[in-house]
Amino acid sequence: MKLKEIERTVNTSWSPAENYPILLAAGTAAQQLDASFSTSAALEIYSLNLKDPSLDLELKTTVPSQHRFHKLGWSGAGQGIIVGGCDNGIVQVYNVPKVLSNEEGLVANPERHTGAVKALDFNPFQRNLLATGSTNSEIYIWDMNNTTQPMTPGAKSQPFEDVAWLAWNRQVQHILASTFSTRSVVWDLRKNEPIIKLTDTTTRELR
């Protein structure tokens, strides 16, 4: 049964489960055009508001963006931060309380990657830690308290490929899984090296 809908070409992320009210972040999707053929971009935050019987999500705020989004993530204490992976190696970091208060919410936009940032995931144990993935097998681990010096989980996986997906282990906080077009690699951040490599010779992506 359909509950709500928005007519947008966007990538989305839910607010953390412990937060209330339930909010949805929607960032204009990169490499996509909607029916209006608009080239503008924005980060929008909606309220789910299931008490309202209509299909429309309640728009809470809109923040214009210079960049479109490949991936969004939402984490942190309170209403926390929203992070967007964009083209040209850009990671945009938003302070959600400031965004909802119509203040300047873009607090950082580090450019360490060399290509589009299409994969990201927050560590469920240390919610200030963010993993991001891009072209050429690039993976960085960021401390959201200081985005100037990201670390890597180890030497780049070869052959170089785009990082399609990242996921922290939900039981062991220092284990990170990464997916490429033909293989998956599991990293141990304490050892700073991969501990498992899985290859799919049929070139299906492993998720």
C-alpha positions in Angstrom: 0.0 0.0 0.0 1.4 3.4 -1.0 1.8 5.7 1.9 3.6 8.8 0.6 5.3 9.9 -2.6 7.3 12.8 -4.0 7.8 13.5 -7.7 11.5 14.1 -7.7 14.6 12.5 -9.4 16.5 12.1 -6.2 18.7 9.9 -4.0 17.4 9.6 -0.5 18.3 8.7 3.1 16.1 8.2 6.2 16.9 9.9 9.5 18.4 7.6 12.1 16.0 5.2 13.7 16.2 6.8 17.1 15.2 10.2 15.8 11.6 11.6 15.9 9.8 12.8 13.9 10.9 10.6 11.0 12.5 12.6 8.3 13.7 11.9 4.7 16.6 13.6 3.0 16.3 13.9 -0.8 19.2 15.1 -2.9 18.9 15.8 -6.6 20.3 12.8 -8.4 23.6 13.1 -10.3 23.6 12.1 -14.0 19.8 12.2 -14.2 17.3 14.6 -15.7 13.7 14.9 -14.7 10.8 16.0 -17.0 11.6 19.7 -16.5 15.2 19.2 -17.8 16.4 21.4 -14.9 20.1 21.5 -14.2 19.7 22.9 -10.7 20.4 20.9 -7.6 19.2 20.9 -4.0 19.1 19.0 -0.8 15.5 18.7 0.6 14.3 17.4 3.9 10.8 16.0 4.2 8.7 14.8 7.2 7.0 11.4 6.8 4.0 12.6 9.0 1.8 9.5 8.7 -1.0 11.4 10.6 -1.6 13.3 7.4 -3.8 11.0 5.1 -2.5 12.6 1.9 0.2 11.1 -0.3 2.3 14.2 -0.1 5.4 14.3 2.1 5.7 17.5 4.1 8.6 19.6 2.9 10.6 21.0 5.9 13.4 22.8 4.1 15.3 23.1 0.9 19.0 23.9 0.5 20.4 24.8 -2.9 23.5 22.8 -3.9 26.3 23.4 -6.4 26.5 19.7 -6.9 24.2 16.8 -7.5 24.2 13.7 -5.4 25.2 10.1 -6.2 24.6 8.9 -2.6 23.3 10.2 0.7 23.9 9.1 4.3 22.4 10.4 7.6 24.0 9.7 11.0 25.0 11.2 14.3 23.7 12.1 17.7 20.5 14.1 17.8 19.4 14.9 14.3 23.1 14.7 13.3 24.6 15.2 9.9 23.8 14.4 6.3 26.6 13.5 3.9 26.3 13.5 0.2 28.7 11.9 -2.3 29.0 14.1 -5.5 30.9 14.3 -8.7 34.5 15.4 -9.0 35.5 13.7 -5.7 33.4 16.0 -3.5 31.8 15.0 -0.2 29.3 17.5 1.1 28.6 17.5 4.9 25.5 19.2 6.3 24.6 20.0 9.9 20.9 19.0 10.1 19.8 21.2 13.0 21.3 24.2 11.1 19.6 23.2 7.9 16.2 22.8 9.6 16.7 26.2 11.2 17.4 27.8 7.7 20.9 28.6 8.7 24.0 27.8 6.6 24.1 24.1 7.0 27.0 23.1 4.7 29.8 22.7 7.2 32.4 20.9 5.1 33.0 19.8 1.5 36.3 17.9 1.3 37.7 17.0 -2.1 40.0 14.1 -1.6 38.6 11.6 -4.1 39.6 11.8 -7.8 36.2 10.8 -9.2 32.5 10.6 -8.4 31.7 9.4 -4.9 29.0 6.8 -5.4 29.4 4.7 -2.2 29.3 5.7 1.5 28.3 4.3 4.8 28.4 5.4 8.5 30.0 3.2 11.1 27.1 2.0 13.4 29.3 1.9 16.5 31.3 5.1 16.0 28.8 7.3 14.2 31.4 10.0 13.5 33.3 7.6 11.1 32.3 7.6 7.5 33.5 5.3 4.7 33.4 6.7 1.1 34.2 5.0 -2.2 35.0 6.4 -5.6 36.9 5.6 -8.9 40.2 3.8 -9.1 39.4 1.6 -6.1 39.6 4.7 -3.8 38.2 4.2 -0.3 38.6 6.7 2.5 37.6 6.6 6.2 36.6 10.0 7.5 36.3 11.4 11.0 33.4 13.8 10.8 34.9 15.8 13.7 37.9 16.6 11.5 37.6 16.0 7.7 41.1 17.2 6.8 43.0 13.9 7.2 41.0 10.8 6.0 42.7 7.4 6.3 42.6 4.4 4.0 41.7 0.8 4.9 44.8 -0.4 3.2 46.5 -0.4 -0.3 44.1 0.0 -3.2 42.5 -3.2 -4.4 43.6 -4.2 -7.9 42.7 -4.1 -10.7 41.5 -0.5 -10.2 37.7 -0.2 -10.5 34.8 2.0 -9.3 33.7 1.3 -5.8 30.0 0.4 -6.1 29.0 -0.2 -2.5 30.4 0.0 1.1 29.0 -1.5 4.2 30.3 -1.6 7.8 29.9 -4.9 9.7 27.0 -4.6 12.1 28.7 -6.8 14.8 32.4 -6.0 14.5 33.1 -2.3 14.3 36.5 -2.4 12.5 35.3 -4.5 9.6 34.3 -2.9 6.3 33.0 -4.6 3.1 33.4 -3.1 -0.3 31.9 -4.1 -3.7 33.4 -3.5 -7.1 32.0 -4.6 -10.5 33.6 -8.1 -10.4 34.6 -8.7 -6.8 34.0 -7.9 -3.1 36.8 -7.1 -0.6 36.4 -7.2 3.2 38.8 -5.0 5.1 40.1 -5.2 8.7 40.9 -1.6 9.7 43.0 -2.7 12.7 45.3 -4.6 10.3 45.0 -2.0 7.6 44.6 -4.7 5.0 42.0 -6.9 3.2 41.1 -10.1 4.9 38.6 -11.6 2.4 38.4 -11.3 -1.4 35.5 -12.7 -3.4 35.5 -12.7 -7.2 32.5 -13.3 -9.5 33.7 -14.5 -12.9 30.2 -13.8 -14.4 30.8 -10.1 -13.6 27.6 -9.8 -11.5 28.0 -7.3 -8.7 28.2 -8.9 -5.3 26.1 -7.1 -2.6 
